[in-house]
Amino acid sequence: MTDKKPLLEARQVFKGFFGNPVLKGVDIALHPGRVHALLGENGAGKSTLINLLSGALQPDSGAIAVDGRPVGRFSPATARAAGIAVVQQELSLTADLSIAENIGLGAFPRRFGLIDYAALHRGVREVCAMVGLTEPLDMPVADLALGRRQMVEIAKALFRKPRVLILDEPTSSLSAHEAGILAGVIEMLRDRGTALLYISHRLNEVQALCAHVTVLKDGGVTADQSLSGIDGEGLVRLMVGRETGDLFPPRPACTPGAPRVDVTGFSAGLVRDIAFSARAGEIVGIGGLVGQGQEDLLLGLYGAIPAKASSAEVSGKSGLPADVGAANAAGLVYVPADRKHEGLVLPHSIASNLILPSLGRLARNGFRDRPAETGLIADLARRLTIKGDVARPVQALSGGNQQKVALAKWLPLDPSVLLLNDPTRGVDIETKREIYLMLRAFAAEGRLIILASSDTPELVHLCDRVVVLREGHVAATLVGDAISEEAIVGAAMGVDRKGAAA
């Protein structure tokens, strides 16, 4: 259907911040009835381009065109009026409002000047049915798990019946089942003539859904072509100029050390009465469908939510940590999945975020030791390969570099156990590789890594052992050759597979 004129275009757009060019003469055209992929490493300019196409930012030069006609000042309001909707990777929901109110926010049907809740609920039920949301419409969004909030964000965009739909990492928090529902919705919209822009680091999704690709690198377009005949390796070459074969570091023969976590009868949140053990030097993956207790297992071990166990030994100490402070003192640290709201203080500087957990340890006689802080910041920035002024707000960094800060800020505490919740969510291939190398090095130093992940290939290729949770219980423990995508998905779905030991 590319013979039809584009619904939305960027024409030779340039955009910079504080004198640093971010986009350098970028062209992209979104056609009706086509799913168009936008690829590039973190920092390539994807988010800036999305903000230009949705009116959140204005180009320094060049033009945004709708239906073939350049527009003047393009604002979010004019973008919405033109039928352009965006599902951002970082959710824009209001936690205290209900599901229905969030979906209709900014587009409420009205009667006699008041919100027509009957009409709102009729429209909301329709889009909720499309995306598989079955929760009560008056439930506050704050009560939903991250994956379900992501589905509300998608439903919010669909409620506006968009002509152009931009999806930024839409499956990063979704289960395999939810991602399948979304794929069906995308295909339905495509067949109705919607123009879709799809941004994802999951190349299998790009291959399955998209017909065309634009690749950004260092703010410029390096490829704009059909995806016909291009495999995953070809996509990686377009983005980074190399093969994916070295994405995951070699998995050495694992000779675990002393137990770091050993619990029986453990319960926390959705997790009920499980036995779990992990040793120094291991990378232990926690898999399963989203919302089956993976996060609760980590938070319970970390002392962040109430937990109990019939017996427990954690980091050489008897019993579970009473709270987060006790966990940190015992050598446990936690990196959350939602780095922007839970892992970082975005308006604060890179330097402040890097030293935040260490301020107490660096103090001398009750006062801050500025030279020690400066040295630590410089060392961490070097280890993270973060270039430029560390006085910049951490929100100025790309998502991948933000994630590295969220992880590395704990290193000065010399933790023996790292509890990681989806540590590469929304992170580009090259930064994933850096994080994987870092984690493998931590394990080689004798640390224990417990990693909950919604990225099944990550569990398969990075972890020494994978524990699959289903409905808060251990469905399978996979070791060695028994670790495979099929075995993990099968256990998560309740299908017994050879090689899995519950």
PLY file of the C-alpha trace (Angstrom):
ply
format ascii 1.0
element vertex 502
property float x
property float y
property float z
element edge 501
property int vertex1
property int vertex2
end_header
0.00 0.00 0.00
3.04 2.30 -0.27
1.68 3.82 -3.49
-0.56 5.95 -1.24
0.86 9.19 0.12
2.31 9.05 3.65
0.08 9.96 6.54
3.00 11.35 8.55
6.52 12.38 7.52
9.66 13.96 8.86
11.54 15.79 6.12
15.21 16.59 6.67
14.67 17.32 10.36
17.54 18.54 12.49
17.40 18.74 16.30
20.03 19.47 18.91
20.25 20.15 22.63
22.72 22.51 24.31
24.73 22.70 21.12
24.91 18.92 20.64
23.28 17.63 17.44
20.92 14.69 18.04
19.16 14.37 14.66
21.00 15.27 11.48
18.76 15.61 8.46
16.43 12.66 9.16
13.72 11.57 6.71
11.00 9.07 7.52
7.60 8.43 5.92
4.79 6.45 7.56
2.34 4.99 5.04
-1.22 3.74 5.62
-1.51 -0.02 6.05
2.18 -0.55 6.82
4.07 -1.40 10.01
7.33 0.54 9.86
10.21 -0.36 12.20
12.50 2.27 13.68
15.75 0.75 14.92
18.95 2.03 16.43
21.04 1.78 19.54
20.21 3.82 22.63
21.29 7.38 21.96
20.80 7.09 18.20
17.97 9.65 18.25
14.85 7.45 18.24
13.16 9.12 21.22
13.85 12.60 19.85
12.35 11.62 16.48
9.25 10.21 18.20
8.85 13.47 20.11
9.08 15.46 16.87
6.50 13.24 15.14
4.09 13.62 18.08
4.54 17.37 18.53
6.29 17.17 21.90
9.38 18.82 20.39
9.90 21.21 17.50
12.62 20.63 14.88
15.44 23.17 14.64
15.03 22.92 10.88
13.21 20.71 8.41
9.49 19.96 8.50
6.85 17.60 9.80
4.19 16.83 7.18
0.69 15.39 7.71
-1.16 13.99 4.68
1.58 15.33 2.45
1.33 18.93 3.72
4.01 20.51 5.94
2.57 21.84 9.18
3.67 24.91 11.06
4.09 24.66 14.80
3.26 21.04 15.53
2.04 20.59 19.12
0.74 17.51 20.97
-2.78 18.92 20.61
-2.49 19.32 16.83
-0.92 15.85 16.60
-3.87 14.34 18.46
-6.27 16.26 16.23
-4.48 14.77 13.21
-5.05 11.27 14.60
-1.53 10.59 15.88
-1.21 8.54 19.08
1.90 7.39 20.91
2.47 4.51 23.32
5.60 5.59 25.16
8.02 3.12 26.73
7.79 5.11 29.97
4.12 5.04 30.92
2.08 8.25 31.10
-0.68 6.95 33.35
-2.09 8.59 36.49
-1.78 6.03 39.27
-4.73 7.19 41.39
-7.23 7.28 38.52
-9.18 4.21 37.43
-8.48 2.14 34.34
-11.44 3.77 32.54
-10.40 7.29 33.54
-6.82 6.73 32.38
-7.91 5.33 29.03
-10.28 8.23 28.41
-8.05 10.96 29.85
-7.94 13.89 27.46
-10.69 12.43 25.28
-13.62 12.08 27.70
-17.07 11.93 26.07
-19.23 14.67 27.56
-22.92 15.30 28.12
-24.24 18.66 29.31
-20.64 19.70 29.93
-19.93 16.77 32.26
-18.08 13.52 31.68
-20.49 10.95 30.26
-19.33 7.93 32.24
-21.81 5.60 30.54
-20.41 6.48 27.11
-16.86 6.36 28.49
-17.33 2.84 29.84
-18.89 1.65 26.56
-15.89 2.86 24.58
-13.40 1.63 27.15
-14.94 -1.86 27.23
-14.44 -2.09 23.47
-10.72 -1.31 23.54
-10.18 -3.38 26.71
-11.66 -6.39 24.91
-9.21 -5.78 22.06
-6.16 -5.93 24.34
-7.39 -8.54 26.82
-7.91 -6.25 29.82
-10.47 -7.98 32.05
-9.92 -6.09 35.30
-12.78 -3.95 36.71
-12.85 -0.59 34.93
-13.00 1.28 38.24
-9.81 -0.37 39.55
-7.05 2.20 40.23
-4.11 1.79 37.87
-1.82 1.80 40.91
-3.16 -1.66 41.79
-2.03 -3.18 38.47
1.24 -4.96 37.74
3.61 -3.25 35.31
2.59 -5.45 32.37
-1.10 -4.73 32.89
-0.38 -1.00 33.14
1.36 -1.32 29.78
-1.84 -2.78 28.32
-3.81 0.16 29.74
-1.37 2.51 27.98
-1.98 0.69 24.71
-5.75 0.77 25.24
-5.50 4.52 25.92
-3.97 5.04 22.48
-6.55 2.80 20.77
-9.41 4.69 22.45
-8.51 7.68 20.27
-8.96 5.60 17.07
-5.62 6.75 15.66
-4.73 7.08 12.00
-1.04 6.88 13.00
0.08 4.80 15.98
3.64 5.02 17.34
4.66 2.14 19.63
7.88 2.55 21.63
9.07 -0.76 23.11
5.44 -1.83 23.66
6.22 -5.41 24.75
9.07 -4.64 27.17
6.82 -5.39 30.18
4.41 -7.84 28.58
4.08 -11.59 28.96
4.31 -13.77 25.86
0.52 -14.07 25.88
0.02 -10.30 26.11
2.60 -9.71 23.37
0.65 -12.13 21.16
-2.56 -10.17 21.77
-0.77 -6.94 20.85
0.56 -8.51 17.64
-3.00 -9.36 16.65
-4.13 -5.78 17.36
-1.27 -4.40 15.25
-2.18 -6.64 12.31
-5.85 -5.62 12.60
-4.95 -1.91 12.59
-2.60 -2.42 9.66
-5.36 -4.09 7.68
-7.69 -1.17 8.48
-5.20 1.27 6.96
-3.51 2.62 10.08
0.12 3.69 9.72
2.23 2.17 12.49
5.74 3.01 13.67
7.21 0.18 15.78
10.29 0.64 17.96
11.74 -2.45 19.61
15.05 -4.05 20.52
13.42 -7.47 20.17
14.34 -8.24 16.60
12.10 -11.31 16.35
9.11 -8.98 16.81
10.41 -6.63 14.14
10.80 -9.50 11.68
7.34 -10.88 12.44
5.39 -7.61 12.32
7.18 -5.04 10.19
7.44 -4.59 6.42
9.87 -1.66 6.29
12.70 -0.37 8.43
14.49 2.91 9.09
17.75 2.64 11.03
19.28 5.54 12.94
22.90 5.72 14.00
24.47 8.77 15.63
21.47 10.87 14.64
21.50 10.02 10.94
19.64 7.52 8.77
21.90 4.63 7.79
19.18 2.46 6.20
15.63 2.96 4.93
14.44 -0.14 3.12
12.08 -3.06 2.88
12.56 -5.86 5.40
11.95 -8.49 2.77
14.77 -11.03 2.83
16.54 -9.56 5.89
17.08 -11.88 8.86
18.02 -11.04 12.44
21.74 -11.01 11.68
21.09 -8.61 8.83
19.20 -6.25 11.13
22.05 -6.23 13.62
24.54 -5.48 10.86
22.40 -2.54 9.79
22.42 -1.19 13.37
25.88 -1.92 14.74
27.92 -3.34 11.91
28.56 -6.78 13.42
26.97 -10.16 14.05
24.97 -11.12 17.16
27.14 -14.13 17.90
29.05 -12.38 20.67
26.02 -10.77 22.31
26.20 -13.19 25.24
29.56 -13.89 26.90
30.69 -17.52 26.99
29.12 -19.45 29.85
31.99 -21.06 31.75
31.70 -24.36 33.55
30.02 -23.24 36.73
31.58 -24.35 40.01
29.34 -22.67 42.56
30.73 -21.58 45.91
29.07 -21.32 49.29
25.30 -20.82 49.53
24.34 -17.13 49.45
20.58 -17.66 49.56
18.96 -20.77 51.00
15.30 -20.60 51.99
12.54 -23.13 52.54
8.86 -22.45 53.11
9.43 -18.96 51.67
6.38 -16.74 51.03
6.23 -13.12 49.89
3.43 -11.46 47.95
2.29 -13.92 45.28
5.05 -16.40 46.14
3.78 -19.20 48.36
5.80 -21.75 50.34
8.70 -22.33 47.95
12.20 -23.64 48.47
14.95 -21.67 46.77
18.72 -21.98 46.93
21.53 -20.21 45.06
25.30 -20.10 45.47
28.17 -17.71 45.00
29.38 -17.52 41.40
26.01 -18.38 39.87
23.73 -16.41 37.60
20.28 -17.74 38.46
17.41 -16.72 36.20
13.82 -16.34 37.39
11.37 -16.86 34.53
7.67 -17.27 33.95
4.74 -15.30 32.63
4.55 -11.72 33.87
2.99 -11.41 37.31
3.63 -14.93 38.60
5.68 -13.83 41.62
9.10 -13.10 40.11
9.27 -9.56 41.45
7.84 -10.60 44.82
10.59 -13.22 45.20
13.26 -10.55 44.73
11.52 -7.97 46.92
10.90 -10.52 49.68
14.56 -11.52 49.74
15.49 -7.82 49.80
13.26 -7.01 52.76
11.19 -4.56 50.71
7.89 -6.40 51.24
6.74 -8.66 54.10
8.18 -12.16 53.78
8.47 -15.27 55.90
10.26 -18.60 55.71
10.38 -21.76 57.77
14.17 -21.59 57.46
16.41 -19.01 55.83
20.08 -18.21 55.41
20.85 -15.11 53.34
24.38 -13.90 52.66
25.79 -15.87 55.57
23.22 -14.64 58.08
20.40 -16.63 59.62
16.92 -15.36 58.82
15.52 -12.99 56.20
16.55 -9.31 56.11
14.11 -7.31 58.24
14.17 -4.38 55.85
16.08 -2.83 52.95
18.70 -1.31 55.23
19.43 -4.71 56.77
19.63 -6.25 53.30
22.15 -3.64 52.11
24.20 -4.15 55.28
24.21 -7.92 54.60
25.48 -7.39 51.04
22.22 -7.57 49.06
21.28 -4.89 46.52
18.26 -4.57 44.24
17.91 -3.00 40.78
14.22 -2.46 39.89
12.64 -2.88 36.47
11.27 0.67 36.46
14.54 2.59 36.52
12.97 6.01 35.94
10.62 5.90 38.92
12.31 3.47 41.31
15.98 3.16 40.35
17.09 6.75 39.73
16.41 10.33 40.79
16.00 11.74 37.30
16.39 15.49 37.94
19.59 14.89 39.93
22.98 14.65 38.30
24.67 11.52 37.05
27.25 12.04 39.80
24.63 12.33 42.55
22.91 9.15 41.44
26.19 7.24 41.29
27.19 8.05 44.87
23.76 8.12 46.52
23.98 4.65 48.19
27.56 5.35 49.33
27.18 8.75 50.99
27.16 7.34 54.51
30.24 5.22 53.91
32.19 8.07 52.31
31.50 10.56 55.11
34.30 11.47 57.52
33.47 12.67 61.01
29.89 13.28 59.95
30.83 15.44 56.94
30.87 14.66 53.24
34.30 13.78 51.88
34.22 15.63 48.57
37.59 14.35 47.24
36.57 10.75 47.96
33.23 11.32 46.23
34.91 12.86 43.18
37.31 9.94 42.88
34.52 7.38 43.18
32.38 9.17 40.58
35.29 9.31 38.13
36.03 5.60 38.63
32.40 4.53 38.10
31.99 6.77 35.04
35.12 5.22 33.55
33.93 1.68 34.25
30.54 2.51 32.73
32.07 4.29 29.71
29.85 7.31 30.42
31.34 10.22 28.53
30.77 13.93 29.08
29.90 16.03 32.09
28.68 13.93 35.04
26.98 17.08 36.38
24.28 16.59 33.73
20.89 15.35 34.96
20.74 11.58 34.69
17.56 11.98 32.63
19.76 13.41 29.85
21.29 9.95 29.31
19.94 7.34 26.95
17.89 4.52 28.48
20.82 2.11 28.27
23.20 4.44 30.06
20.56 5.18 32.69
20.32 1.46 33.34
24.08 1.21 33.74
23.95 3.98 36.34
21.08 2.21 38.17
23.24 -0.94 38.35
26.68 0.54 38.96
25.66 2.87 41.81
25.62 -0.22 44.05
29.15 -1.39 43.22
30.94 0.68 45.90
28.99 -1.30 48.52
30.77 -4.44 47.26
27.55 -6.51 47.24
27.68 -10.28 47.47
24.14 -10.75 46.06
22.65 -8.72 43.20
18.87 -8.96 42.77
18.05 -7.71 39.26
14.54 -7.16 37.91
14.52 -7.10 34.08
17.94 -5.38 33.95
17.98 -4.96 30.14
14.38 -3.81 29.66
14.30 -1.34 26.77
18.08 -1.46 26.33
19.81 -1.62 22.94
21.89 -4.57 21.78
25.31 -3.05 22.41
24.43 -1.92 25.93
22.87 -5.32 26.64
26.18 -6.87 25.70
28.04 -4.53 28.10
25.64 -5.42 30.93
25.94 -9.15 30.22
29.74 -8.93 30.33
29.50 -6.99 33.60
27.22 -9.61 35.17
29.40 -12.51 34.06
32.43 -10.72 35.55
30.53 -10.21 38.82
29.77 -13.94 38.96
33.42 -14.76 38.28
34.32 -12.61 41.31
32.16 -14.88 43.48
29.01 -12.79 43.60
25.54 -14.29 43.21
23.30 -12.82 40.52
19.56 -13.53 40.78
17.96 -12.18 37.63
14.23 -12.01 36.90
13.71 -11.43 33.20
10.87 -11.27 30.68
13.43 -11.76 27.88
13.51 -15.53 27.40
16.70 -15.62 25.25
18.44 -13.74 28.05
17.52 -16.49 30.50
18.63 -19.21 28.08
22.01 -17.81 27.07
23.12 -15.92 30.19
21.99 -17.99 33.16
23.58 -21.06 34.75
20.22 -22.13 36.14
16.63 -21.01 35.48
13.81 -21.27 38.02
10.38 -20.89 36.41
7.53 -19.62 38.57
3.87 -20.28 37.89
1.12 -18.93 40.14
3.66 -18.23 42.85
5.14 -21.73 42.90
8.26 -23.26 41.34
7.07 -24.90 38.12
10.53 -26.09 37.02
14.23 -25.72 37.68
16.25 -25.98 34.47
19.96 -26.72 34.37
22.50 -27.10 31.56
21.16 -28.48 28.29
17.62 -28.49 29.72
17.56 -24.67 29.54
15.72 -23.71 26.35
13.04 -21.25 25.29
10.64 -24.15 24.75
11.24 -25.55 28.23
10.85 -22.15 29.92
7.64 -21.28 28.07
6.27 -24.80 28.55
6.85 -24.70 32.31
5.38 -21.20 32.52
2.26 -22.40 30.74
1.96 -25.55 32.85
3.18 -27.94 30.15
5.51 -30.66 31.42
8.68 -30.99 29.36
11.48 -33.47 29.54
14.51 -32.12 31.40
12.59 -29.90 33.81
12.80 -30.76 37.47
10.23 -29.08 39.69
0 1
1 2
2 3
3 4
4 5
5 6
6 7
7 8
8 9
9 10
10 11
11 12
12 13
13 14
14 15
15 16
16 17
17 18
18 19
19 20
20 21
21 22
22 23
23 24
24 25
25 26
26 27
27 28
28 29
29 30
30 31
31 32
32 33
33 34
34 35
35 36
36 37
37 38
38 39
39 40
40 41
41 42
42 43
43 44
44 45
45 46
46 47
47 48
48 49
49 50
50 51
51 52
52 53
53 54
54 55
55 56
56 57
57 58
58 59
59 60
60 61
61 62
62 63
63 64
64 65
65 66
66 67
67 68
68 69
69 70
70 71
71 72
72 73
73 74
74 75
75 76
76 77
77 78
78 79
79 80
80 81
81 82
82 83
83 84
84 85
85 86
86 87
87 88
88 89
89 90
90 91
91 92
92 93
93 94
94 95
95 96
96 97
97 98
98 99
99 100
100 101
101 102
102 103
103 104
104 105
105 106
106 107
107 108
108 109
109 110
110 111
111 112
112 113
113 114
114 115
115 116
116 117
117 118
118 119
119 120
120 121
121 122
122 123
123 124
124 125
125 126
126 127
127 128
128 129
129 130
130 131
131 132
132 133
133 134
134 135
135 136
136 137
137 138
138 139
139 140
140 141
141 142
142 143
143 144
144 145
145 146
146 147
147 148
148 149
149 150
150 151
151 152
152 153
153 154
154 155
155 156
156 157
157 158
158 159
159 160
160 161
161 162
162 163
163 164
164 165
165 166
166 167
167 168
168 169
169 170
170 171
171 172
172 173
173 174
174 175
175 176
176 177
177 178
178 179
179 180
180 181
181 182
182 183
183 184
184 185
185 186
186 187
187 188
188 189
189 190
190 191
191 192
192 193
193 194
194 195
195 196
196 197
197 198
198 199
199 200
200 201
201 202
202 203
203 204
204 205
205 206
206 207
207 208
208 209
209 210
210 211
211 212
212 213
213 214
214 215
215 216
216 217
217 218
218 219
219 220
220 221
221 222
222 223
223 224
224 225
225 226
226 227
227 228
228 229
229 230
230 231
231 232
232 233
233 234
234 235
235 236
236 237
237 238
238 239
239 240
240 241
241 242
242 243
243 244
244 245
245 246
246 247
247 248
248 249
249 250
250 251
251 252
252 253
253 254
254 255
255 256
256 257
257 258
258 259
259 260
260 261
261 262
262 263
263 264
264 265
265 266
266 267
267 268
268 269
269 270
270 271
271 272
272 273
273 274
274 275
275 276
276 277
277 278
278 279
279 280
280 281
281 282
282 283
283 284
284 285
285 286
286 287
287 288
288 289
289 290
290 291
291 292
292 293
293 294
294 295
295 296
296 297
297 298
298 299
299 300
300 301
301 302
302 303
303 304
304 305
305 306
306 307
307 308
308 309
309 310
310 311
311 312
312 313
313 314
314 315
315 316
316 317
317 318
318 319
319 320
320 321
321 322
322 323
323 324
324 325
325 326
326 327
327 328
328 329
329 330
330 331
331 332
332 333
333 334
334 335
335 336
336 337
337 338
338 339
339 340
340 341
341 342
342 343
343 344
344 345
345 346
346 347
347 348
348 349
349 350
350 351
351 352
352 353
353 354
354 355
355 356
356 357
357 358
358 359
359 360
360 361
361 362
362 363
363 364
364 365
365 366
366 367
367 368
368 369
369 370
370 371
371 372
372 373
373 374
374 375
375 376
376 377
377 378
378 379
379 380
380 381
381 382
382 383
383 384
384 385
385 386
386 387
387 388
388 389
389 390
390 391
391 392
392 393
393 394
394 395
395 396
396 397
397 398
398 399
399 400
400 401
401 402
402 403
403 404
404 405
405 406
406 407
407 408
408 409
409 410
410 411
411 412
412 413
413 414
414 415
415 416
416 417
417 418
418 419
419 420
420 421
421 422
422 423
423 424
424 425
425 426
426 427
427 428
428 429
429 430
430 431
431 432
432 433
433 434
434 435
435 436
436 437
437 438
438 439
439 440
440 441
441 442
442 443
443 444
444 445
445 446
446 447
447 448
448 449
449 450
450 451
451 452
452 453
453 454
454 455
455 456
456 457
457 458
458 459
459 460
460 461
461 462
462 463
463 464
464 465
465 466
466 467
467 468
468 469
469 470
470 471
471 472
472 473
473 474
474 475
475 476
476 477
477 478
478 479
479 480
480 481
481 482
482 483
483 484
484 485
485 486
486 487
487 488
488 489
489 490
490 491
491 492
492 493
493 494
494 495
495 496
496 497
497 498
498 499
499 500
500 501
